Amino acid sequence: LRHFLTNCGFRLPGEAQRIDRIMTTFSQCYWEDNAGDHFRCPFLDQDTVFLISFAIIMLNTDLHKSSMGSNSGGSRRQRKRMTRPEFLNNLRGVDNNEELSRDYLSAIYDSIEADPIEIIDYPDDRSNLTGSVRSGWSSKKTPRVPKENENDLTALIKSLLKGVKPGQELLRGLAVHVHPFVTINDYVFNSGGQEGNNVVPKDLVSNAVGATWHHFHGIVNATLDTAHLDPKGMELCLDVLKHSLSATICLDMPMERSAFVSQLARVKFFKENGPVDSSSQKEDHQNFNNLSWQKALDRACRDPFDETAKLSGLDQVDTMITELHSSLSIDSKLKKDMIRITRHIRNGNILLNDPTRCFLREGDLVKRSNRSGRNVKYRFFLFSDMLIYAEKSSSGQYKIHEELSLHLMKVTDDTNGTSNKKSRSFQMHHPRKSFLVIAPTRENKSIWVRDIQHAMEKDVERKARLEGARLASAAVDR
């Protein structure tokens, strides 16, 4: 923490919210790097790292800024500093209700008391290059100057150079690896090619793609994780996926090609079944390997010298991306329809929680109560996975009366009543509620029955695919 606050090129701000965000990031990184090392990180939880770090900042401020409380005349009494027992008592039970080692906390207190976290503070007059050192968090620069040489310009320069050394060591480490940077013209000249040749050499492109492909892979992954919130962004990201996958096919890069093919499978799976949870990408990848189109694409790209098969694979990729473009364009329109419909329904925003849900149709139908036999007109809303009927309130919005899942529903014709009424009515069967519905006309009844039955079949198929994928993942884990 001392190194982080004094040698990382920033000044700790004075606002509590900014300090909170900085220390949250520090505690997360420290936990990820040191969890399990009992000597460096003797904690049970990441939150403990955050609390201890914040306590150190408060201790440093309390111990070394309290002496600044007295004015020049000495009329103001010096504020009492935090003692070691008070510091230990404040941190009782912070480690998931467990006690931390008193020796560990005492060592922290002694370290801060003997050697405060000091940050250099340059004066406004830049002609004075010596600077001064203040304890606490009011400084403007971070290079640290030893106490005994506070006003020594030479010591300041040495301190600045010392801060540069880690960066120099990092650059030396990177210099071990060969990273040739060469223009196309230089490459053509050195290879004996003719000037004016616009064809980029294959090995040069291969080196470029090999060094940068993971960036494009990360972009597609990040977009897939939020595709249900931004279908338009997913549609634009398809172009990145298409060109990346095509490049790996042409350049005979099997590992990179496999990574992008798995992403293409994720896009297709998302389109058919909804979003793919990023926490289960391993199981999804195992399931995707069983797809027939993926096996066909792998066979087409297996032989690096079979140009005809490669062209066939490129055509296959282009066809799939074009179909997905068209499908996602429709999804964007359906998303807009969902938002428009939910505005007319009270608390309709909850209907947007399922990104796979889409709106199909709406209309007024008469529902007959099974208990009283009374006919009541409701507004029916048909979605891809449920049927909702609602009544209009005084505010103009529709108040939901009932929600019925489609995969548990059954629709039959009315077998009772007069011939005129039977031609316009149908029976809704559901475990929660069953009732008779009367449409205004025969044609309207036919449309409703057709759309409900079609939506029921699609919803059952979707749930069956998801259950099949879950069972396949469970089988692989076993």
C-alpha positions in Angstrom: 0.0 0.0 0.0 2.9 2.4 0.8 4.4 1.7 -2.7 1.0 2.1 -4.3 0.4 5.5 -2.7 3.8 7.0 -3.3 5.4 5.4 -6.4 2.5 4.9 -8.9 2.3 8.3 -10.5 -0.8 9.7 -8.9 -1.9 11.7 -5.9 -4.6 10.3 -3.6 -7.5 12.7 -3.8 -9.2 14.3 -0.9 -12.7 13.2 -1.7 -14.0 10.2 0.2 -15.8 8.7 -2.8 -12.7 8.8 -5.0 -10.6 7.3 -2.2 -13.2 4.6 -1.9 -13.0 3.7 -5.6 -9.2 3.7 -5.6 -8.9 1.5 -2.5 -11.6 -0.8 -3.8 -9.5 -1.4 -6.9 -6.3 -1.8 -4.9 -7.9 -4.3 -2.5 -9.3 -6.4 -5.4 -5.9 -6.6 -7.2 -4.1 -7.3 -3.9 -6.5 -10.1 -3.2 -6.2 -11.6 -6.6 -2.4 -11.6 -6.5 -1.9 -12.7 -2.9 -4.9 -14.8 -1.8 -3.6 -18.0 -0.3 -0.3 -16.6 0.8 -0.7 -16.5 4.5 2.4 -14.4 5.1 1.4 -11.6 2.6 -2.4 -11.9 2.9 -3.5 -13.5 6.2 -7.2 -12.6 5.4 -10.3 -14.7 4.8 -12.1 -12.2 2.5 -11.3 -9.5 0.0 -13.4 -6.9 2.0 -10.9 -7.3 4.8 -8.1 -6.0 2.5 -10.2 -3.0 1.8 -10.9 -2.3 5.5 -7.3 -2.7 6.6 -6.2 -0.4 3.7 -8.6 2.3 4.7 -7.6 1.9 8.3 -4.0 2.4 7.4 -4.9 5.6 5.5 -6.8 6.9 8.5 -4.0 6.0 10.9 -1.4 7.7 8.8 -3.5 10.9 8.7 -4.3 10.7 12.4 -0.7 10.2 13.6 1.1 12.6 11.3 -1.4 15.4 10.7 -2.4 15.9 14.3 0.8 17.8 15.0 -0.3 20.3 12.3 -3.4 21.2 14.3 -1.6 23.8 16.5 -1.2 27.3 15.2 1.9 29.4 15.2 1.1 30.9 18.6 0.5 27.6 20.2 -2.9 28.7 21.6 -4.7 25.7 20.1 -4.3 22.4 22.0 -2.7 19.5 20.1 -5.3 16.8 19.2 -4.8 13.4 20.8 -3.3 10.8 18.5 -4.7 7.3 18.0 -3.0 4.8 20.3 -2.1 1.3 19.4 -4.9 -0.3 21.6 -7.4 2.0 19.9 -6.2 0.9 16.5 -6.4 -2.8 17.4 -9.8 -2.3 19.0 -11.2 -0.6 15.8 -10.3 -3.7 13.7 -11.8 -6.4 15.9 -13.8 -8.9 14.0 -13.2 -7.3 10.6 -12.0 -10.5 9.0 -15.4 -12.2 8.4 -16.1 -11.9 12.2 -12.7 -13.5 12.9 -9.9 -11.8 14.9 -6.7 -10.8 13.1 -3.3 -11.4 14.6 -2.6 -8.6 17.1 1.1 -8.9 16.2 0.3 -8.3 12.6 -1.8 -5.2 13.4 0.8 -4.0 15.9 3.5 -4.2 13.2 1.3 -2.1 10.9 0.9 0.5 13.6 4.6 0.6 14.4 5.5 0.9 10.8 3.2 3.9 10.2 4.2 5.6 13.4 7.9 5.3 12.8 7.9 5.8 9.0 4.8 7.8 7.8 3.6 7.5 4.2 5.0 10.8 2.9 4.3 12.4 -0.4 6.3 15.3 -1.9 4.4 18.6 -2.2 5.9 21.1 -4.7 5.3 24.8 -3.8 3.6 27.2 -6.2 6.8 29.0 -6.9 8.5 26.7 -9.5 11.8 28.5 -9.2 12.2 26.7 -5.9 13.0 23.2 -7.1 13.9 21.7 -3.7 10.3 21.2 -2.7 9.0 20.1 0.7 7.6 17.0 2.2 4.3 16.7 4.1 2.8 13.8 5.9 -0.7 12.9 4.9 -2.6 13.3 1.7 -2.5 17.0 0.7 0.5 16.7 -1.6 0.5 17.3 -5.3 3.2 14.9 -6.5 4.2 11.4 -5.6 8.1 11.1 -5.7 9.4 10.5 -2.2 12.4 12.3 -0.8 14.4 10.9 2.2 13.9 12.9 5.4 17.6 13.6 6.0 17.9 15.3 2.5 14.6 17.1 2.2 16.1 20.3 0.8 18.8 18.7 -1.2 18.2 19.1 -5.0 20.6 16.2 -5.7 18.6 13.9 -3.4 15.4 14.9 -5.3 16.9 14.1 -8.6 18.2 10.7 -7.3 14.7 10.0 -6.0 13.1 10.8 -9.4 15.6 8.5 -11.1 14.9 5.8 -8.6 11.3 5.9 -9.6 12.2 5.5 -13.3 14.3 2.4 -12.7 11.3 0.0 -12.5 10.2 1.2 -15.9 13.7 0.7 -17.4 13.8 -2.8 -16.0 10.4 -3.5 -17.7 11.7 -2.2 -21.0 14.8 -4.3 -20.8 12.6 -7.4 -20.2 10.5 -6.5 -23.3 13.6 -6.0 -25.3 14.5 -9.7 -25.0 11.6 -10.5 -27.3 11.9 -9.6 -31.0 9.2 -7.3 -32.2 10.2 -6.3 -35.8 8.4 -3.2 -37.1 8.8 -3.0 -40.9 6.8 -1.2 -43.6 5.4 -3.0 -46.7 7.8 -1.0 -48.9 10.8 -2.1 -46.8 9.7 -5.7 -47.0 9.3 -5.6 -50.8 12.7 -4.0 -51.2 14.5 -6.4 -48.9 12.7 -9.4 -50.6 13.8 -8.3 -54.0 10.2 -7.4 -55.1 9.3 -4.8 -57.5 8.2 -1.3 -56.4 4.5 -0.6 -56.8 3.3 -4.1 -55.8 0.1 -3.6 -53.7 -0.2 -7.2 -52.6 0.7 -7.5 -48.9 3.0 -10.5 -48.2 1.2 -13.4 -46.4 3.8 -13.9 -43.7 3.7 -10.2 -42.9 -0.1 -10.3 -42.5 0.1 -13.5 -40.5 2.5 -11.8 -38.0 0.1 -8.9 -37.7 -3.0 -11.1 -37.1 -1.1 -13.3 -34.7 -0.1 -10.3 -32.6 -3.5 -8.7 -32.5 -6.2 -11.4 -32.9 -6.9 -11.6 -29.2 -8.0 -8.0 -29.1 -10.7 -8.7 -31.7 -11.6 -11.9 -29.8 -12.1 -9.8 -26.6 -14.2 -7.3 -28.4 -16.6 -10.0 -29.6 -16.7 -11.6 -26.2 -17.5 -8.4 -24.5 -20.3 -7.6 -27.0 -21.8 -11.1 -26.6 -22.0 -10.7 -22.8 -24.3 -7.7 -23.3 -25.9 -8.6 -26.6 -29.4 -8.9 -25.0 -29.1 -5.2 -24.0 -27.8 -3.9 -27.3 -28.8 -6.0 -30.4 -27.6 -3.3 -32.7 -24.1 -3.5 -31.2 -24.2 -7.3 -31.7 -25.2 -6.7 -35.4 -22.2 -4.4 -35.9 -19.8 -6.8 -34.1 -20.7 -9.5 -36.7 -18.5 -7.7 -39.2 -15.5 -7.9 -36.9 -16.2 -11.6 -36.4 -16.6 -12.3 -40.1 -13.3 -10.6 -41.1 -11.4 -12.1 -38.2 -12.6 -15.6 -38.9 -12.0 -15.2 -42.6 -8.5 -14.0 -42.0 -7.6 -17.0 -39.8 -9.0 -19.4 -42.5 -6.9 -17.8 -45.3 -3.8 -17.6 -43.1 -4.0 -21.3 -41.9 -4.2 -20.4 -38.2 -6.1 -23.3 -36.6 -6.0 -22.2 -33.0 -7.2 -18.7 -33.7 -9.8 -20.0 -36.2 -11.2 -22.4 -33.5 -11.6 -19.5 -31.1 -13.5 -17.4 -33.6 -15.7 -20.4 -34.7 -16.7 -20.9 -31.1 -17.7 -17.3 -30.9 -19.8 -17.7 -34.1 -21.5 -20.7 -32.4 -22.2 -18.5 -29.4 -23.9 -15.9 -31.6 -26.0 -18.6 -33.3 -26.9 -20.1 -29.9 -27.8 -16.6 -28.6 -30.0 -16.0 -31.6 -31.9 -19.3 -31.1 -32.0 -19.6 -27.3 -31.1 -16.3 -25.7 -28.0 -15.0 -24.1 -25.1 -17.3 -23.1 -23.9 -17.0 -19.6 -20.2 -16.0 -19.6 -19.6 -18.0 -16.4 -20.4 -21.3 -18.3 -18.4 -20.7 -21.5 -16.5 -23.9 -21.0 -19.6 -26.0 -21.2 -20.9 -24.0 -24.1 -17.7 -24.5 -26.0 -18.0 -28.3 -25.4 -21.5 -28.3 -26.7 -20.7 -26.1 -29.7 -18.1 -28.7 -30.8 -20.9 -31.1 -31.6 -22.5 -28.8 -34.2 -22.6 -30.2 -37.7 -21.8 -26.9 -39.5 -18.8 -26.5 -37.3 -17.5 -29.9 -38.2 -18.1 -29.2 -41.9 -16.1 -25.9 -41.6 -13.3 -27.6 -39.8 -13.0 -30.3 -42.5 -13.0 -27.5 -45.2 -10.1 -25.7 -43.5 -8.1 -28.8 -42.4 -5.8 -29.0 -45.5 -3.8 -25.8 -45.9 -3.1 -26.5 -49.5 -6.7 -27.1 -50.6 -7.7 -23.7 -51.8 -11.1 -24.9 -53.1 -12.1 -26.2 -49.7 -11.0 -22.9 -48.1 -13.2 -21.0 -50.5 -16.1 -23.3 -49.6 -15.4 -22.5 -45.9 -15.4 -18.8 -46.6 -18.7 -19.0 -48.5 -20.2 -20.9 -45.5 -19.0 -18.2 -43.1 -20.3 -15.4 -45.3 -23.7 -17.2 -45.6 -24.1 -17.6 -41.9 -23.0 -14.0 -41.1 -25.5 -12.7 -43.7 -28.3 -14.7 -42.2 -27.4 -13.6 -38.7 -27.3 -9.9 -39.9 -30.8 -10.3 -41.2 -32.1 -12.0 -38.1 -30.5 -9.5 -35.7 -32.0 -6.7 -37.7 -35.4 -8.2 -37.0 -34.5 -8.6 -33.4 -33.8 -4.9 -33.1 -37.3 -4.1 -34.5 -38.8 -6.6 -32.0 -36.9 -5.0 -29.2 -38.4 -1.6 -30.1 -41.9 -3.2 -30.2 -41.4 -4.6 -26.7 -40.4 -1.3 -25.3 -43.4 0.4 -27.0 -45.8 -2.2 -25.6 -44.4 -2.2 -22.0 -45.0 1.6 -21.8 -48.7 0.9 -22.0 -48.6 -1.7 -19.2 -48.3 -0.7 -15.5 -44.9 -1.9 -14.2 -44.3 -3.3 -17.7 -40.5 -2.8 -17.3 -40.3 -6.2 -15.6 -41.3 -7.8 -18.9 -38.0 -6.6 -20.4 -36.0 -8.6 -17.9 -36.1 -11.7 -20.2 -34.0 -10.6 -23.3 -35.4 -13.5 -25.3 -39.0 -12.4 -24.9 -40.7 -10.7 -27.9 -44.1 -9.2 -28.5 -46.4 -10.9 -31.0 -49.9 -9.4 -30.9 -52.5 -7.6 -28.8 -56.3 -7.1 -28.9 -59.5 -7.0 -26.9 -61.2 -10.3 -26.1 -64.1 -11.3 -23.8 -63.3 -13.6 -21.0 -66.0 -15.6 -19.3 -65.6 -16.3 -15.6 -66.0 -19.9 -14.6 -67.4 -19.0 -11.2 -69.9 -16.3 -11.9 -70.4 -16.9 -15.7 -70.0 -13.1 -16.2 -68.4 -11.9 -19.4 -65.6 -9.3 -18.9 -63.6 -7.6 -21.7 -59.8 -7.6 -21.2 -56.9 -6.5 -23.3 -54.8 -9.6 -24.2 -51.1 -9.4 -24.9 -49.4 -12.3 -26.5 -45.6 -12.7 -26.0 -43.2 -15.4 -27.2 -43.4 -17.1 -23.8 -46.5 -15.9 -22.0 -50.1 -14.6 -22.4 -51.2 -11.7 -20.4 -54.6 -10.2 -20.0 -55.1 -6.8 -18.4 -57.8 -4.2 -17.7 -57.5 -0.5 -18.4 -57.1 1.7 -15.4 -58.1 5.4 -14.9 -54.5 6.5 -15.7 -54.8 5.0 -19.2 -52.3 2.2 -18.5 -53.3 -1.5 -18.4 -53.1 -3.3 -15.1 -52.1 -6.9 -15.4 -54.8 -9.3 -14.2 -53.0 -12.6 -15.0 -49.8 -14.0 -16.6 -49.9 -17.5 -18.1 -46.9 -19.4 -19.3 -47.3 -20.7 -22.9 -45.4 -24.0 -22.4 -48.1 -25.1 -19.9 -51.1 -24.0 -21.9 -53.5 -25.8 -24.2 -56.1 -24.3 -26.6 -59.3 -26.1 -27.7 -62.5 -25.1 -29.5 -65.6 -24.4 -27.5 -68.0 -27.4 -27.5 -70.8 -25.7 -25.6 -73.2 -22.8 -26.4 -74.9 -21.6 -29.6 -73.4 -22.2 -33.0 -72.7 -18.4 -33.4 -70.9 -18.2 -30.1 -69.0 -21.4 -30.7 -67.7 -20.2 -33.9 -66.1 -17.2 -32.2 -65.0 -18.7 -28.9 -62.2 -21.1 -27.7 -61.1 -22.6 -24.4 -57.9 -21.8 -22.6 -56.5 -24.6 -20.4 -53.7 -23.8 -17.9 -52.7 -25.3 -14.5 -53.3 -21.9 -12.9 -56.5 -21.0 -14.6 -58.8 -22.2 -17.4 -61.5 -20.1 -19.0 -63.5 -19.4 -22.1 -62.5 -16.6 -24.5 -64.8 -15.0 -27.0 -63.4 -13.2 -30.0 -65.2 -10.4 -32.0 -65.3 -12.4 -35.2 -64.5 -15.8 -36.6 -61.5 -14.5 -38.4 -60.2 -12.8 -35.3 -60.6 -16.1 -33.4 -58.6 -18.0 -36.0 -55.8 -15.5 -35.9 -55.5 -15.7 -32.1 -55.7 -19.5 -32.0 -53.1 -19.8 -34.7 -50.6 -17.3 -33.1 -51.0 -18.8 -29.6 -50.5 -22.4 -30.8 -47.5 -21.3 -32.9 -46.0 -19.5 -29.9 -46.6 -22.5 -27.7 -44.7 -24.8 -30.0 -41.8 -22.4 -30.4 -41.6 -22.0 -26.6 -41.6 -25.7 -26.0 -38.9 -26.3 -28.6 -36.7 -23.5 -27.1 -37.0 -25.0 -23.6 -36.3 -28.5 -24.9 -33.1 -27.2 -26.5 -32.0 -25.5 -23.3 -32.7 -28.6 -21.3 -30.8 -30.7 -23.8 -27.8 -28.4 -23.6 -27.9 -28.5 -19.8 -28.0 -32.3 -19.7 -25.1 -32.5 -22.2 -23.0 -30.2 -20.0 -23.8 -32.3 -17.0 -22.8 -35.5 -18.8 -19.5 -33.9 -19.8 -18.8 -32.8 -16.2 -19.5 -36.4 -15.0 
